[in-house]
Amino acid sequence: MREIPSIYVGYDPREDSAYRVLKFSALKYASGPLNIYPIRQDKLRRMGLYRRAWMLGSSSLPRPKSDEDIWHRDLFDGKHFSTDFSFSRFLVPFLNRLEGWALFMDCDMYFRSDPLELFRQFDDPSFAIYCVKHDYAPAEPIKMYGNPQTRYPKKNWSSFVLWNCSHKAHEFLTVDDVNTKSGTWLHNFMWIEDKDIGSLPESWNWLDGHSPENLTAKNVHFTRGGPWFRGQAWEPLRDQDELYAQEWETLKRDLDNFEAAEERLETAAFI
């Protein structure tokens, strides 16, 4: 019997609504059973899998007064990082017991199609990972929460990765590497030869502000801040693509209604 496919989602408590909508969209469109797990840094630290040290960073960029706790600088490579899962994403093969296939995705995404298509169509065992091989060089000087934008080869490749967790290439990746190697080494998949990286169609990681507008997205990635940031201390650098922003907001309303109905049922059960 084939195992139920698993999706590991980068989780940051500041973007809880984004995670919940992503999960809701995955289950809405899935044609079969699906496991979805948030990668929570606090739990990884308790288990001893994650121990990267960080410090409050300084920058010449203006710091939002109400968000002083968001400026994090990694102690190992001295660079800023934006989210709780900037490095922990690379623990996916270990979280999946170094077996089978598993999908990692950033939380600032949502599905518009069946996620199980990925597991059915892209399973060539010769590849260590599959990802969309973006040629992405953002022009903006800052990104989420006002952090400085960095440019590097393979940027955004690591935001949506289908992992072949038992591939021999991952013998050159350890839990210690995830905890001590630089972000450049990790995000460029330096332990994997380029020939072992398979390509996914761009529709699976459609980048707002970068991917062709006439390309129908299977999975939307709000790279410059999603609709959930509206009205908060840090806001997107520009208005999002209205089609996808409105779709996300519709999903959020549907999720809120679903959760409210569940709560009413649970309350009625105890009356």
HELIX and SHEET records of a PDB file:
HELIX    1   1 PRO A   13  GLU A   15  5                                   3    
HELIX    2   2 ASP A   16  TYR A   29  1                                  14    
HELIX    3   3 GLN A   41  MET A   47  1                                   7    
HELIX    4   4 LYS A   65  ILE A   70  5                                   6    
HELIX    5   5 SER A   88  LEU A   91  5                                   4    
HELIX    6   6 VAL A   92  LEU A   95  1                                   4    
HELIX    7   7 LEU A  116  GLN A  121  1                                   6    
HELIX    8   8 MET A  144  GLY A  146  5                                   3    
HELIX    9   9 TRP A  157  SER A  159  5                                   3    
HELIX   10  10 LYS A  168  PHE A  172  5                                   5    
HELIX   11  11 VAL A  175  THR A  180  1                                   6    
HELIX   12  12 GLY A  183  HIS A  187  1                                   5    
HELIX   13  13 ASP A  194  ASP A  196  5                                   3    
HELIX   14  14 GLU A  202  ASN A  205  5                                   4    
HELIX   15  15 PRO A  227  PHE A  229  5                                   3    
HELIX   16  16 GLU A  242  ALA A  269  1                                  28    
SHEET    1   A 6 ASN A  35  ILE A  39  0                                        
SHEET    2   A 6 SER A   6  GLY A  10  1                                        
SHEET    3   A 6 TRP A 101  MET A 105  1                                        
SHEET    4   A 6 PHE A 160  ASN A 164 -1                                        
SHEET    5   A 6 ILE A 129  CYS A 131 -1                                        
SHEET    6   A 6 ILE A 197  SER A 199  1                                        
SHEET    1   B 3 TRP A  54  LEU A  56  0                                        
SHEET    2   B 3 HIS A  72  ASP A  74 -1                                        
SHEET    3   B 3 HIS A  80  PHE A  81 -1                                        
SHEET    1   C 3 MET A 109  PHE A 111  0                                        
SHEET    2   C 3 ASN A 219  HIS A 221 -1                                        
SHEET    3   C 3 TRP A 206  LEU A 207  1                                        
END                                                                             
